[in-house]
Amino acid sequence: MPKLFSDSDALAEEIVRDVGTDLVVGLPLGLGKANHVVNALYARACADPDLKLTLLSALTLEKPRPKGLIEHRFIAPVIDRLFGGYPDLAYADALRESRLPANVEVVEFFFLAGRWLHVPAAQQNYISANYTHAASYLLARGLNVVTQLVAKRVVDGVPRYSLSCNTDTTLDVLRERRAGRASFKLIAQVNSELPFMPGAGDLPADEFSAVLESAATDFPLFAPPSEPISNVKYAIGLNAASLVRDGGTLQIGIGQIGDALAQGLILRHRDSAAFQKIVARLSPARLSVAQEAGAFEVGLYGVSEMLTEAFIGLIDAGILKRAVDGVVLHGAFFLGPKSFYRALREMSPDQIARIQMMPVSFTNELYGEEERKRRARIDARFINNTMMATLLGAAVSDGLDNGQVVSGVGGQYNFVAQAFALEGARSVLTLEATRQAGRSLKSNILWRYGHETIPRHLRDIFVTEYGVADLRGKSDADVIAGMLAIADSRFQGELVRVAKDAGKLPRGYEIPAAHRENHPERITSALKPARDAGLLPSFPFGCDFTEVEQRLIPALEMLQGAQRSPQALASLLWQGLIRTPDGADEACLARLGLDRPATWAERGYRALVSAALAQSRET
């Protein structure tokens, strides 16, 4: 049985006595970190330079860091409300500020997107890895401690512990330990908010060397709020939803596009005619890809490294219902808003038994029980995000051409490889056609880029707000034509010129007229009837923002966009100075502390926000 502790410092001392002064500690990706244990070990290493501490981690979660007056006034109360009791990981600030002691090293294989750009220590100690290779890399570096946040349940007087949100790599390294190929101490920290998930991660107490449990070390889970779904992301999600076959298999990534896809599937299931009408308005010239638009009579089976609240929405809508051995959804880790964790905690035993947490080697690979997996994963659609794509079909998902890592490869390559290995499966990579870079608009579809995550020989399907490009098995010229058709029309001319100059596109080629109208205004117009009818809500799966905050979000996004143009900002300021806010707007201004401006800066911000509120209601 494990030793029980109520004090994290005492537990840290026990780990040092038991393991020694060269600690190689594995931290689960994302939510499953035992923060108090990790912080106690870090403090112990800071106090003792003879203690060497290596933290092997991924997706270190940090509270948002607001910038500027308005952003701070908007987000600070949200941070207090949603993250107020969450204990910060001490090593994260030290790493960011270049003050880690010489005896402490932090190594990660996946970053919170964009948060560790231009942080030398983080960038230099990053390991580029497929998610399925992470466990072997941990063991190769001499892993001797694993710390894990767990849920606890007492059955017939005997405690059991669930790995809950992070079965991903922990189950894989435990398998190696049972086989005698690894030796490490598994340390648990009990959390009362974690759902107790049944299945392979439901472990007896004797798997653990020590358990930390006390009211003082319990804490609210990290719960990022759902973000509103923009028109662009809804267009991408709806286009992708028309590729999913009834009776098939579904994997989706995190974020607004995943939520938009799920809402698109729900709309398709409940009102096929309305769904078809919206998709036709979005892509009137789309003929090259078979479009799935009917209700889900057989239903889908979900297998995804990450579980999100969108999957719960699909279960509740009667879409995720094709069971494999009694299970409709297999996952390896989860992260989401408070409502997501609550939904899992409140499920009945029969409901939660249909969701099983597994090792990442199960979700992301076919190896091991391959025949069983092949039978289950029929007509699979692996739908993931990418940042950029080339005209020749390569995807740029994790890093920049100067070597800086934005996030990580994660499981993307795993799912692309599965799409080519499984009969009827497809890899669908989604991206916005453009991005804002300072005051400049850039195309996310490029002729070439100095870094690739998925090479061109694994090109399959790309989706933007402007449509679908089916590239599998096609010639370079046809691939280029397909990618041009889903590019923003403001960049098509230059892309065509470069491709022709390279000899990869016939000199006489012209983009069909139907694809030369790829402009944001067309997307806004195409979605407006469905938006007005409430078919495409900004928060389809619930929201942690108040009604006032929900009104503020589009206005603040509009203000942020206006700041890129002095002329647009001046126009917004003038409109705000000459209008009188109504009662609803006054409530929004009060939320930002602008109801009684005391300085010239506050008066200016009041006018800008007031005008943005008025304009955001008109779009």
VOMAR-659346 format. One record per residue (C-alpha): residue number from 1; x, y, z. Coordinates in steps of 0.25 Angstrom, whole numbers, plus 5000, padded with zeros to 4 digits. Each point is the difference from the previous one (the first is absolute). Example, Ala and Ser with C-alpha at 12.3 -4.5 7.8 and 13.67 -1.06 7.14 Angstrom:
- num, px, py, pz
- 1, 5049, 4982, 5031
- 2, 5006, 5014, 4998
//
This chain:
- num, px, py, pz
- 1, 5000, 5000, 5000
- 2, 5005, 5014, 4998
- 3, 5005, 5010, 5010
- 4, 4989, 5011, 5003
- 5, 5004, 5014, 5001
- 6, 4993, 5013, 5003
- 7, 5012, 5009, 4998
- 8, 5007, 5002, 4987
- 9, 5013, 5004, 5006
- 10, 5000, 4987, 5008
- 11, 4997, 4992, 4988
- 12, 5011, 5007, 4992
- 13, 5010, 4996, 5011
- 14, 4995, 4986, 4999
- 15, 5002, 4999, 4985
- 16, 5015, 5005, 5002
- 17, 5002, 4990, 5011
- 18, 4994, 4989, 4992
- 19, 5005, 5003, 4986
- 20, 5013, 5008, 5002
- 21, 5006, 5013, 4996
- 22, 4999, 4998, 4985
- 23, 4985, 5002, 4997
- 24, 4994, 4998, 4986
- 25, 4985, 5003, 5002
- 26, 4989, 4998, 4990
- 27, 4989, 5010, 5000
- 28, 4987, 4996, 4992
- 29, 4996, 5009, 4988
- 30, 4991, 5011, 5004
- 31, 4990, 4998, 5011
- 32, 5005, 4988, 5007
- 33, 5012, 5007, 5007
- 34, 5001, 4999, 5015
- 35, 5003, 5014, 5002
- 36, 5003, 5000, 5015
- 37, 5009, 4988, 4999
- 38, 5008, 5006, 4988
- 39, 5001, 5014, 5007
- 40, 5005, 4993, 5013
- 41, 5011, 4992, 4992
- 42, 5004, 5013, 4993
- 43, 5001, 5008, 5013
- 44, 5008, 4988, 5005
- 45, 5010, 5001, 4988
- 46, 5001, 5015, 5001
- 47, 5004, 4999, 5015
- 48, 5010, 4989, 4997
- 49, 5010, 5001, 4988
- 50, 5004, 4986, 5002
- 51, 4987, 4995, 4997
- 52, 4998, 4999, 4984
- 53, 4986, 5001, 4996
- 54, 4995, 4997, 4985
- 55, 4986, 5003, 4997
- 56, 4995, 4992, 4988
- 57, 4987, 5007, 4996
- 58, 4990, 5004, 4989
- 59, 4990, 5011, 4999
- 60, 5003, 5008, 5013
- 61, 4987, 5008, 5003
- 62, 5001, 5014, 5004
- 63, 4989, 5010, 5003
- 64, 4998, 5011, 4989
- 65, 5009, 5012, 5001
- 66, 4992, 5013, 4995
- 67, 5007, 5011, 4993
- 68, 4995, 5014, 5000
- 69, 4990, 5008, 5008
- 70, 4987, 4995, 4993
- 71, 5005, 4985, 4999
- 72, 5004, 5000, 5015
- 73, 4986, 5006, 5004
- 74, 4993, 4990, 4992
- 75, 5008, 4987, 5003
- 76, 5004, 5003, 5015
- 77, 4987, 4997, 5006
- 78, 4998, 4988, 4991
- 79, 5014, 4995, 5005
- 80, 4996, 5001, 5014
- 81, 4986, 4994, 4998
- 82, 5005, 4988, 4992
- 83, 5015, 4998, 5004
- 84, 5000, 5007, 5014
- 85, 5003, 4988, 5008
- 86, 5009, 4993, 4990
- 87, 5015, 4998, 5005
- 88, 5010, 5005, 4990
- 89, 5011, 4991, 4996
- 90, 5013, 5007, 5006
- 91, 5009, 4995, 4990
- 92, 4992, 5007, 4988
- 93, 5003, 5014, 5005
- 94, 5014, 4997, 5003
- 95, 5002, 4993, 4986
- 96, 4994, 5012, 4993
- 97, 5008, 5010, 5008
- 98, 5013, 4993, 4998
- 99, 5002, 4997, 5015
- 100, 5000, 4985, 5001
- 101, 5011, 4995, 5009
- 102, 5011, 4993, 4993
- 103, 4996, 4987, 5007
- 104, 4986, 5000, 4994
- 105, 4997, 4997, 4985
- 106, 4986, 5001, 4994
- 107, 4998, 4992, 4987
- 108, 4987, 5000, 4992
- 109, 4995, 4993, 4988
- 110, 4987, 5009, 4998
- 111, 4998, 5014, 5003
- 112, 4987, 5008, 5003
- 113, 4999, 5007, 4986
- 114, 5009, 5012, 4998
- 115, 5003, 5002, 5015
- 116, 5014, 4996, 5000
- 117, 5005, 5007, 4987
- 118, 5013, 5007, 5002
- 119, 5002, 4994, 5014
- 120, 5014, 4994, 4997
- 121, 5001, 4990, 5011
- 122, 4986, 4994, 4996
- 123, 5003, 5000, 4986
- 124, 5014, 4994, 5002
- 125, 4995, 4989, 5009
- 126, 4988, 4996, 4991
- 127, 4999, 4986, 4994
- 128, 4993, 4998, 4987
- 129, 4992, 4987, 5001
- 130, 4988, 4993, 4996
- 131, 4991, 4999, 5012
- 132, 5001, 4985, 4999
- 133, 5015, 5000, 5001
- 134, 5000, 5009, 5013
- 135, 4999, 4989, 5010
- 136, 5013, 4993, 4994
- 137, 5007, 5013, 5000
- 138, 4997, 5002, 5015
- 139, 5005, 4986, 5003
- 140, 5013, 5002, 4992
- 141, 5003, 5012, 5008
- 142, 4999, 4992, 5013
- 143, 4986, 5003, 5005
- 144, 5000, 4996, 5015
- 145, 4988, 5008, 5005
- 146, 4986, 5003, 4994
- 147, 4991, 5010, 5007
- 148, 4985, 4999, 4997
- 149, 4987, 5007, 5003
- 150, 4990, 4990, 5003
- 151, 4985, 4998, 5004
- 152, 4997, 4991, 5012
- 153, 4989, 4990, 5003
- 154, 4998, 4991, 5012
- 155, 4994, 4986, 4996
- 156, 4997, 4991, 5012
- 157, 5009, 5007, 5009
- 158, 5012, 5000, 4990
- 159, 5005, 5012, 4993
- 160, 5001, 5000, 4985
- 161, 5007, 5011, 4991
- 162, 4996, 5004, 4986
- 163, 5010, 5007, 4991
- 164, 4988, 5007, 4995
- 165, 5004, 5011, 4990
- 166, 5014, 4994, 4997
- 167, 5001, 4986, 4996
- 168, 5008, 5004, 4988
- 169, 5015, 4997, 5003
- 170, 4998, 4995, 5015
- 171, 4993, 4987, 4996
- 172, 5011, 4998, 4989
- 173, 5011, 5001, 5010
- 174, 4993, 4992, 5010
- 175, 4999, 4989, 4990
- 176, 5015, 5000, 4999
- 177, 5002, 5000, 5015
- 178, 4991, 4988, 5001
- 179, 5008, 4993, 4989
- 180, 5013, 5003, 5008
- 181, 5006, 5010, 4990
- 182, 4998, 5012, 5008
- 183, 5001, 5004, 5015
- 184, 4994, 5012, 5006
- 185, 4992, 5005, 5012
- 186, 4985, 5004, 4996
- 187, 4996, 5012, 5009
- 188, 4985, 5004, 5001
- 189, 4994, 5013, 5004
- 190, 4985, 4999, 5003
- 191, 4990, 5010, 4994
- 192, 4986, 5001, 5003
- 193, 4995, 5006, 4987
- 194, 5006, 4990, 4991
- 195, 4990, 4990, 4994
- 196, 5003, 4985, 5004
- 197, 5001, 4994, 4986
- 198, 4998, 4985, 4999
- 199, 5009, 4991, 4992
- 200, 5014, 4998, 4998
- 201, 5004, 5012, 5009
- 202, 4992, 4995, 5012
- 203, 5011, 4995, 5009
- 204, 5002, 4993, 5013
- 205, 5007, 5007, 5011
- 206, 5012, 4991, 5000
- 207, 5004, 5006, 4986
- 208, 5005, 5013, 5007
- 209, 5011, 5002, 5010
- 210, 4994, 5012, 5006
- 211, 4987, 5008, 5000
- 212, 4998, 5015, 5004
- 213, 4986, 5003, 5005
- 214, 4996, 5012, 5008
- 215, 4990, 5012, 5000
- 216, 5012, 5009, 4999
- 217, 5005, 4993, 4987
- 218, 4987, 4999, 4993
- 219, 4997, 5010, 4990
- 220, 4991, 5004, 4988
- 221, 5004, 4994, 4987
- 222, 5006, 5008, 4989
- 223, 4988, 5004, 4992
- 224, 5002, 5008, 4987
- 225, 4986, 5007, 4996
- 226, 4995, 4996, 4986
- 227, 5002, 5011, 4990
- 228, 4989, 5006, 4991
- 229, 5000, 4994, 4986
- 230, 5003, 5010, 4989
- 231, 4994, 4999, 4986
- 232, 5013, 4995, 4994
- 233, 5001, 4989, 5010
- 234, 4985, 4996, 4998
- 235, 5002, 5000, 4985
- 236, 5012, 4990, 5002
- 237, 4993, 4992, 5009
- 238, 4988, 4999, 4992
- 239, 5008, 4996, 4987
- 240, 5007, 4989, 5008
- 241, 4987, 4995, 5006
- 242, 4995, 4997, 4986
- 243, 5012, 4990, 4999
- 244, 4996, 4991, 5012
- 245, 4993, 4987, 4996
- 246, 4988, 4994, 5008
- 247, 5005, 4987, 5006
- 248, 5015, 5005, 5000
- 249, 5010, 5004, 5011
- 250, 5004, 5014, 5004
- 251, 5012, 5007, 5006
- 252, 5000, 5015, 5002
- 253, 5010, 5010, 5006
- 254, 4998, 5011, 5010
- 255, 4995, 5014, 4998
- 256, 4989, 5008, 4993
- 257, 5001, 4992, 4987
- 258, 4998, 4987, 5008
- 259, 4988, 5006, 5006
- 260, 4995, 5005, 4987
- 261, 5001, 4987, 4994
- 262, 4992, 4993, 5011
- 263, 4989, 5011, 4999
- 264, 5000, 4998, 4985
- 265, 4998, 4985, 5002
- 266, 4989, 5002, 5010
- 267, 4993, 5010, 4990
- 268, 5002, 4990, 4989
- 269, 4994, 4989, 5009
- 270, 4988, 5008, 5004
- 271, 4997, 5008, 4988
- 272, 5007, 4994, 4987
- 273, 4993, 5010, 4991
- 274, 5005, 5012, 5008
- 275, 5014, 4994, 5000
- 276, 5000, 4998, 4985
- 277, 4995, 5014, 4998
- 278, 5011, 5006, 5008
- 279, 5011, 4992, 4994
- 280, 4995, 5003, 4986
- 281, 5000, 5015, 5003
- 282, 5014, 4998, 5005
- 283, 5006, 4992, 4988
- 284, 4991, 5002, 4988
- 285, 5010, 4994, 4991
- 286, 5004, 4988, 5008
- 287, 4998, 4987, 4991
- 288, 5013, 4993, 5002
- 289, 4998, 4994, 5014
- 290, 4989, 4990, 5004
- 291, 4991, 5008, 5009
- 292, 4994, 4993, 5012
- 293, 4988, 5007, 5005
- 294, 4990, 4990, 5006
- 295, 4996, 4997, 5015
- 296, 5008, 4990, 5008
- 297, 4992, 4988, 5000
- 298, 5011, 4990, 5003
- 299, 5008, 5011, 5008
- 300, 5015, 5002, 5002
- 301, 5010, 4994, 5009
- 302, 5011, 5009, 5005
- 303, 5014, 4998, 5002
- 304, 5009, 5012, 5003
- 305, 5012, 5003, 5008
- 306, 4993, 5012, 5006
- 307, 4986, 5000, 5005
- 308, 4993, 5013, 5000
- 309, 4986, 5006, 5004
- 310, 4996, 4999, 4985
- 311, 5000, 4984, 5002
- 312, 4990, 5001, 5011
- 313, 4991, 5009, 4991
- 314, 5001, 4989, 4990
- 315, 4996, 4989, 5010
- 316, 4989, 5008, 5005
- 317, 4995, 5003, 4986
- 318, 4999, 4985, 4997
- 319, 5011, 5001, 4989
- 320, 5012, 4993, 5008
- 321, 4993, 4986, 5002
- 322, 5007, 4990, 4991
- 323, 5005, 4991, 5012
- 324, 5013, 4992, 4999
- 325, 5000, 4990, 5011
- 326, 4990, 5008, 5007
- 327, 5008, 5013, 4999
- 328, 4996, 5012, 4991
- 329, 5012, 5008, 5003
- 330, 5015, 4997, 5003
- 331, 5010, 5011, 5004
- 332, 5013, 5002, 5006
- 333, 4999, 5014, 5007
- 334, 4990, 5011, 5002
- 335, 5000, 5014, 5003
- 336, 4988, 5010, 5000
- 337, 4991, 5010, 5007
- 338, 4994, 4997, 5014
- 339, 4987, 4996, 4994
- 340, 5007, 4989, 4992
- 341, 5006, 4994, 5013
- 342, 4987, 5001, 5007
- 343, 4993, 4993, 4989
- 344, 5010, 4988, 5001
- 345, 4999, 5000, 5016
- 346, 4984, 5000, 4999
- 347, 4999, 4989, 4990
- 348, 4993, 4987, 5005
- 349, 5009, 4987, 5000
- 350, 4994, 4995, 4988
- 351, 5002, 5013, 4992
- 352, 5015, 5002, 5005
- 353, 5003, 4985, 4997
- 354, 4998, 5004, 4985
- 355, 5011, 5010, 5001
- 356, 5014, 4993, 5002
- 357, 5013, 5006, 5002
- 358, 5012, 4992, 4994
- 359, 5015, 5002, 4997
- 360, 5004, 5008, 4989
- 361, 5006, 4988, 4993
- 362, 4985, 4995, 4999
- 363, 4994, 5013, 4994
- 364, 5011, 5004, 4991
- 365, 5006, 4987, 4995
- 366, 4995, 4988, 4993
- 367, 5011, 4991, 5006
- 368, 4995, 4991, 5011
- 369, 4987, 4993, 4998
- 370, 5000, 5005, 4985
- 371, 4989, 4992, 4995
- 372, 4991, 5004, 5011
- 373, 5003, 5015, 4997
- 374, 4998, 4998, 4985
- 375, 4987, 4994, 5002
- 376, 4996, 5012, 5009
- 377, 5006, 5011, 4993
- 378, 4992, 5000, 4987
- 379, 4998, 5012, 4991
- 380, 5008, 5008, 5010
- 381, 5001, 5015, 4999
- 382, 5012, 5006, 5007
- 383, 4998, 5015, 5001
- 384, 5011, 5009, 5005
- 385, 5005, 5014, 4999
- 386, 5012, 5005, 4992
- 387, 5006, 5014, 5000
- 388, 5004, 5001, 4986
- 389, 5001, 4991, 4987
- 390, 5007, 5001, 4987
- 391, 4994, 4999, 4986
- 392, 5007, 4986, 4999
- 393, 4992, 4995, 5012
- 394, 5010, 5000, 5011
- 395, 4995, 5005, 5014
- 396, 5007, 5009, 5010
- 397, 4994, 4997, 5014
- 398, 5010, 5001, 5011
- 399, 5011, 5010, 4997
- 400, 5006, 5011, 4992
- 401, 5011, 5001, 4989
- 402, 5010, 5006, 5010
- 403, 4999, 4988, 5008
- 404, 4991, 5006, 5011
- 405, 4990, 4990, 5005
- 406, 4986, 5004, 5002
- 407, 4993, 4988, 5006
- 408, 5005, 4986, 4995
- 409, 4997, 4989, 4991
- 410, 4992, 4993, 5011
- 411, 4991, 4989, 4993
- 412, 4998, 5007, 4987
- 413, 5010, 4991, 4992
- 414, 4994, 4987, 5007
- 415, 4986, 5003, 4995
- 416, 5005, 5004, 4986
- 417, 5007, 4987, 4999
- 418, 4987, 4992, 5005
- 419, 4992, 5007, 4989
- 420, 5009, 4994, 4990
- 421, 5001, 4986, 5007
- 422, 4985, 4998, 5002
- 423, 4990, 4997, 4989
- 424, 4990, 5011, 4997
- 425, 5007, 5010, 5010
- 426, 5004, 5014, 4997
- 427, 5009, 5011, 5006
- 428, 4994, 5013, 5000
- 429, 5008, 5012, 5004
- 430, 4993, 5013, 5002
- 431, 5006, 5014, 5000
- 432, 4995, 5015, 4998
- 433, 5004, 5005, 4986
- 434, 5006, 5013, 5006
- 435, 5006, 5005, 5013
- 436, 5003, 5014, 5005
- 437, 5015, 5003, 5002
- 438, 5001, 5013, 5007
- 439, 4993, 5010, 4990
- 440, 5002, 4991, 4988
- 441, 4991, 4989, 4995
- 442, 5007, 4987, 4996
- 443, 4996, 4987, 4993
- 444, 5001, 4987, 5007
- 445, 5001, 4993, 4987
- 446, 5014, 5002, 4995
- 447, 5008, 4996, 4988
- 448, 5011, 4995, 5010
- 449, 5004, 5000, 5015
- 450, 5013, 4997, 5007
- 451, 4994, 4990, 5010
- 452, 4990, 4989, 4998
- 453, 4992, 4991, 5010
- 454, 4993, 4991, 4990
- 455, 5008, 4998, 4986
- 456, 4993, 5002, 4987
- 457, 5000, 4985, 4997
- 458, 4990, 4998, 5011
- 459, 4991, 5011, 4995
- 460, 4985, 4996, 5001
- 461, 4989, 5010, 5003
- 462, 5001, 5015, 5003
- 463, 4989, 5008, 5005
- 464, 4999, 5016, 5001
- 465, 4988, 5009, 5001
- 466, 4999, 5000, 4985
- 467, 4998, 4985, 4998
- 468, 5007, 4986, 4999
- 469, 5012, 4996, 4992
- 470, 5001, 4985, 4998
- 471, 5015, 4997, 4997
- 472, 5002, 4985, 5002
- 473, 5006, 4993, 4988
- 474, 5000, 5013, 4991
- 475, 5011, 5006, 4991
- 476, 5008, 5012, 5005
- 477, 4992, 5009, 4990
- 478, 4987, 4995, 5005
- 479, 5004, 5002, 5014
- 480, 5004, 5014, 4998
- 481, 4987, 5003, 4993
- 482, 4992, 4994, 5012
- 483, 5008, 5008, 5010
- 484, 4998, 5013, 4991
- 485, 4985, 4997, 5001
- 486, 4999, 5001, 5015
- 487, 5010, 5012, 5001
- 488, 4996, 5014, 5003
- 489, 4998, 5007, 4986
- 490, 5008, 5012, 5005
- 491, 5012, 4991, 4999
- 492, 4997, 4991, 4988
- 493, 5006, 5008, 4989
- 494, 5014, 5000, 5006
- 495, 4999, 4985, 5004
- 496, 4996, 4996, 4986
- 497, 5012, 5009, 4994
- 498, 5010, 4993, 5009
- 499, 4995, 4986, 4997
- 500, 5000, 5003, 4985
- 501, 5014, 5006, 5001
- 502, 5005, 4987, 5007
- 503, 4994, 4992, 4988
- 504, 4990, 4993, 5009
- 505, 4988, 5006, 4994
- 506, 4996, 5001, 4985
- 507, 5002, 5014, 4995
- 508, 4986, 5000, 4995
- 509, 4994, 4996, 5013
- 510, 4989, 5009, 5006
- 511, 4993, 4999, 5014
- 512, 4985, 4997, 4997
- 513, 4991, 5012, 5001
- 514, 4993, 4993, 5012
- 515, 5012, 5000, 5008
- 516, 5005, 5014, 4998
- 517, 4989, 5006, 5010
- 518, 5007, 4995, 5012
- 519, 4998, 5012, 5009
- 520, 4997, 5001, 5015
- 521, 4987, 5008, 4996
- 522, 4995, 4988, 4992
- 523, 5002, 4991, 5013
- 524, 4993, 5010, 5009
- 525, 4988, 5001, 4990
- 526, 4999, 4985, 4998
- 527, 4999, 4998, 5015
- 528, 4991, 5011, 5004
- 529, 4987, 4994, 4998
- 530, 5004, 4988, 5009
- 531, 5006, 5009, 5010
- 532, 4988, 5008, 5001
- 533, 4991, 4988, 5001
- 534, 5009, 4995, 5012
- 535, 5005, 4987, 4993
- 536, 5014, 5004, 5002
- 537, 5002, 5006, 5014
- 538, 5013, 5006, 5004
- 539, 5000, 4991, 5012
- 540, 4993, 4987, 4996
- 541, 5005, 4992, 5012
- 542, 4998, 5010, 5011
- 543, 5008, 5012, 5005
- 544, 5007, 5005, 5012
- 545, 4999, 5014, 4997
- 546, 4989, 5009, 5005
- 547, 4990, 5006, 4990
- 548, 5007, 5013, 5001
- 549, 5013, 4994, 4997
- 550, 4994, 4993, 4988
- 551, 4995, 5013, 4995
- 552, 5014, 5006, 5002
- 553, 5008, 4989, 4993
- 554, 4996, 5003, 4986
- 555, 5002, 5015, 5002
- 556, 5014, 4998, 5006
- 557, 5004, 4992, 4988
- 558, 4995, 5011, 4991
- 559, 5008, 5010, 5008
- 560, 5012, 4991, 4999
- 561, 4999, 4999, 4985
- 562, 4998, 5016, 4999
- 563, 5013, 5002, 5008
- 564, 5008, 4995, 4987
- 565, 4995, 5012, 4992
- 566, 5001, 5014, 5005
- 567, 4989, 5004, 4991
- 568, 4991, 4989, 5005
- 569, 5003, 5004, 5015
- 570, 4998, 5015, 4997
- 571, 4986, 4997, 4994
- 572, 4996, 4991, 5012
- 573, 5005, 5011, 5010
- 574, 4992, 5010, 4993
- 575, 4987, 4992, 4999
- 576, 5001, 4997, 5015
- 577, 5002, 5014, 5004
- 578, 4987, 5004, 4993
- 579, 4991, 4989, 5004
- 580, 4993, 4998, 5013
- 581, 5001, 4986, 5005
- 582, 4987, 4993, 5004
- 583, 4997, 4992, 5013
- 584, 5006, 4987, 4995
- 585, 5013, 5007, 4995
- 586, 5001, 5007, 5013
- 587, 5000, 4987, 5007
- 588, 5011, 4995, 4991
- 589, 5008, 5013, 5003
- 590, 4998, 4999, 5015
- 591, 5006, 4985, 4999
- 592, 5013, 5007, 4994
- 593, 5000, 5011, 5011
- 594, 4997, 5010, 4989
- 595, 4986, 5005, 5005
- 596, 5006, 5011, 5007
- 597, 5013, 5003, 4993
- 598, 5010, 5008, 5008
- 599, 5012, 5002, 4990
- 600, 5001, 5004, 4986
- 601, 5004, 4986, 4997
- 602, 4988, 4994, 5006
- 603, 4991, 5010, 4992
- 604, 5007, 4996, 4987
- 605, 4998, 4985, 5003
- 606, 4985, 5003, 5004
- 607, 4998, 5006, 4987
- 608, 5007, 4989, 4992
- 609, 4993, 4989, 5008
- 610, 4986, 5007, 4998
- 611, 5002, 5001, 4985
- 612, 5005, 4985, 4999
- 613, 4988, 4995, 5008
- 614, 4990, 5007, 4990
- 615, 5008, 4995, 4988
- 616, 5001, 4986, 5005
- 617, 4985, 4999, 5001
- 618, 4998, 5004, 4986
- 619, 5009, 4989, 4994
//
